[in-house]
Amino acid sequence: MANIKSQKKRNLTNAKRAERNKAVKSELKTRVKSALTTAGTDANDEQVRLAIKRLDKAAAKGVIHPNQAARRKSRLVKSVNAG
């Protein structure tokens, strides 16, 4: 543990951010997985739309890099269209 007061505060805020980011990343994985498993069904369009929306939101919040969001969206749509 750090001795400097400002670093102790940073450690607390970093822990809060990590917890929040973990929740967002977990939801991303869930949305993408549900979009991939419903491939070929009527509900698939809605699942893909929600997954893309969450990827964009995570990129906007800074949880993931914008290029990573773009790459993941591209791969998602490509795999849904292929299957």
CORMO-V394194 format. One record per residue. N is the residue number from 1. RES is the residue in one letter. D_FIRST is the distance of its C-alpha to the first C-alpha in Angstrom with 1 decimal. Layout:
# CORMO-V394194
n = <N;N>
res = <RES;RES>
d_first = <D_FIRST;D_FIRST>
This chain:
# CORMO-V394194
n = <1;2;3;4;5;6;7;8;9;10;11;12;13;14;15;16;17;18;19;20;21;22;23;24;25;26;27;28;29;30;31;32;33;34;35;36;37;38;39;40;41;42;43;44;45;46;47;48;49;50;51;52;53;54;55;56;57;58;59;60;61;62;63;64;65;66;67;68;69;70;71;72;73;74;75;76;77;78;79;80;81;82;83>
res = <M;A;N;I;K;S;Q;K;K;R;N;L;T;N;A;K;R;A;E;R;N;K;A;V;K;S;E;L;K;T;R;V;K;S;A;L;T;T;A;G;T;D;A;N;D;E;Q;V;R;L;A;I;K;R;L;D;K;A;A;A;K;G;V;I;H;P;N;Q;A;A;R;R;K;S;R;L;V;K;S;V;N;A;G>
d_first = <0.0;3.8;6.6;9.2;10.6;12.0;9.0;7.7;11.3;11.5;9.0;11.3;14.4;13.6;13.4;16.7;18.3;17.6;19.1;22.1;22.6;22.7;25.4;27.4;27.3;28.4;31.2;32.2;32.6;34.6;36.9;37.6;38.3;40.7;42.5;43.0;44.3;46.8;48.3;52.1;52.2;53.1;49.5;48.1;48.6;46.6;43.8;43.6;43.7;40.8;38.7;39.5;38.8;35.3;34.6;35.8;33.6;30.4;31.3;32.0;28.7;26.9;25.7;27.9;29.6;33.2;34.7;33.0;34.5;37.9;37.8;37.0;39.7;42.2;41.5;41.8;45.1;46.4;45.7;47.2;50.3;50.8;50.6>
